[in-house]
Amino acid sequence: VRVVEFGGGSVQPGGALRLSCVVSGFPFSRYVMGWYRTGPGKEREQVAVLGSAGRNTDYHPAVKGRFTISRDTSKNTAYLQMNSLQLEDTGVYYCNAARNDAGSYWGNGTQVTVSS
């Protein structure tokens, strides 16, 4: 099983980044995909979640309207498009694949730094 995040980096406020999460070793299409983050002095929080069918989404209020989660089953990949980034978005972003009857898998995270 592999869950690997790509796309982190450093941007100025107002900038954009696109994170990718490539998975293997389990049936991607049957798992709920989520993005989580930890920041300086903050507990890990759920950023965005997307249902296995690619329809139902849930976003943290702080990112709603700025971030978009999506998935491409043909590529076993989930994405997080992050626009209008703010200083408070700085943190390590983790990809998670979850299924009620099969547990969940985590990536090692990718750093996102928003600074001027």
Secondary structure as GFF3:
##gff-version 3
##sequence-region A 1 116
A	DSSP	beta_strand	2	6	.	.	.	ID=ss1
A	DSSP	beta_strand	9	11	.	.	.	ID=ss2
A	DSSP	beta_strand	17	24	.	.	.	ID=ss3
A	DSSP	three_ten_helix	28	30	.	.	.	ID=ss4
A	DSSP	beta_strand	32	38	.	.	.	ID=ss5
A	DSSP	beta_strand	45	50	.	.	.	ID=ss6
A	DSSP	beta_strand	57	59	.	.	.	ID=ss7
A	DSSP	beta_strand	67	72	.	.	.	ID=ss8
A	DSSP	three_ten_helix	73	75	.	.	.	ID=ss9
A	DSSP	beta_strand	77	82	.	.	.	ID=ss10
A	DSSP	three_ten_helix	87	89	.	.	.	ID=ss11
A	DSSP	beta_strand	91	99	.	.	.	ID=ss12
A	DSSP	beta_strand	103	106	.	.	.	ID=ss13
A	DSSP	beta_strand	110	114	.	.	.	ID=ss14
###
